């Protein structure tokens, strides 16, 4: 059963703070979100992992289905590291909507450690609300700019 808006917002905040390492681990909230939304099987993609882009080969073998959605945040660039200059998002519930693609795939949970390593230290896999015109509502994982998210949530 989906969580109500306030409970979902609080749970996402706890999970994302824990994933960023700025709060204690939050297994209960993560389990509740997973039960309600199956977020471990969804990846929101706004950059070079999308179909037809340079790094899509990192997820092409997973299969799954694609649909359009949107998330709130501001687009920036990775400031350093192996992905320097590539697009990076900073999530912000008060910011504009950014359209993206969502991969839904039962094989994603087994691929998270490989994808996390590919994304590198500058990026952090967080949970985000999917919204927007024509979007399939739900929760998905998304790679966000780590240092800016720590500053925003810290």
N, C-alpha and C positions, 0 to 999 in steps of 0.2 A: 504494500500500500504506500503510495507517495506521501512524503512528509509535507506538512503545511508550510507555507512560505517562510514564516519566521523560524520554524525548526530547521528547515532546509538551509536557510542562510547561516544560522548558527553552526550547523553541522559542517557545512562547506568551509567556513572560517576556521573551525578547529582542525579539520583534516589538512587544509592547505598550510596552516601555520606549522603543523607537525611535519609535513613533507618538506617545508623550508628549513626545519630545524630550529625554529624560534619558539616552539612550545612542545610540551610533552606529547608522546605518541597518542593517537586518538583512534584506537581500534574499534570502539563501539560505534562512533559516528561513521567511520568508513564502512563497517558492516551494514549499518542501517541504509546508507546511500546505495550500497551495492545491491541489497535485497530489493529496494524500491526501483532502482534505475538501471541496474546492470552496467554501471559506468566502466567497469574494467574491460568491457567489450566495445568501448567507443573511444575514438580518437578524433578530436577536432583539429583540422589541418588548414593553416592559412599560408604556408610557405612552400618550401622546396620538397616536401614529401608528397604533395598533391599529385594526382594523375597528370602525366604529361610534363612533369618538372624534373629537374636534374637529379634529385635524390629519391624519386619515387621507387626506384629499384629496391630500397631498403624495406619496403612494405608490400611490394607487388605480389610476392609469393604467398601472402596471408589470405588472399581472396577476400570474401566479405562483400558487403553492399555499401554504396555511397549515396549520400543525400546532402542537400544544401541546408545550411543553418546559419546562425549569426551569434556572435558573442559580443559583450560590451568590453571595450578596452581601447588602448591606443597603440598603434603600430610604431615600433622603433626599430633599431638595428642592433645586432650583436656587436658589442664594442671591442671585443678581442677574442683571441683563441682561434681554433680551426674554422669556425663559422663566422668570423669577423665580417661585418657588413651585410649579412643575411637578415631577412625580416625576423623580428621578435615582437611578441605582444606583451603588454603590461595590462593585466586585467583590472578593470575599474567599473563597478556597477553603475556609476554616474556618467560614463563616457558613451560615445557614439557606438552604434552597432557596426560590426565588421563581418561581412559575409565570408563564409568558408565552407569547406567540405568536411563531412563527418564520415569516417569509416566505421562501420559496425561489423565486428568479426569475432567469432568465438575463439579464434586463435591468438588474439591480441594479448591476453594475460601471459601466455608463454613467451611472448616477444618483448615484454616490457624491459627486462634487464638489458637486452641487446639494443633496443631503441634509446633507453636512457644513456647508455654508453656512447652511442652515436651522437646524441644531442649535446653531450659534453657538460662541463661544469658551469657554463654560463647560463644554461637553460634548466628549468625545473618542471617536472610533470606535476600539474595541479589539476583540480577538478573545477569545472565551469558549467554554468547554466547555459543551455542552448535556447535561443529565442529568435525572434524576428519574423517578418512576413514569410509565410510558407514554410517555416522551420518546423521540424518535428521536435516538440519540446522534450527536454530531458537533461541529463547530466553526462558530460564526457570528460575525458582526460584531454589536456592541452599542454603543450610545452610553452612556458612563459619565461620572460627574462628574469632570472633568479635575483640578481642584486636589486633591481627596481621593485620586485615583489616583496623582498625582505623590507625595504624602506617603506613601502606602502602599508604592509601589515604589521611591521615591527613596532 
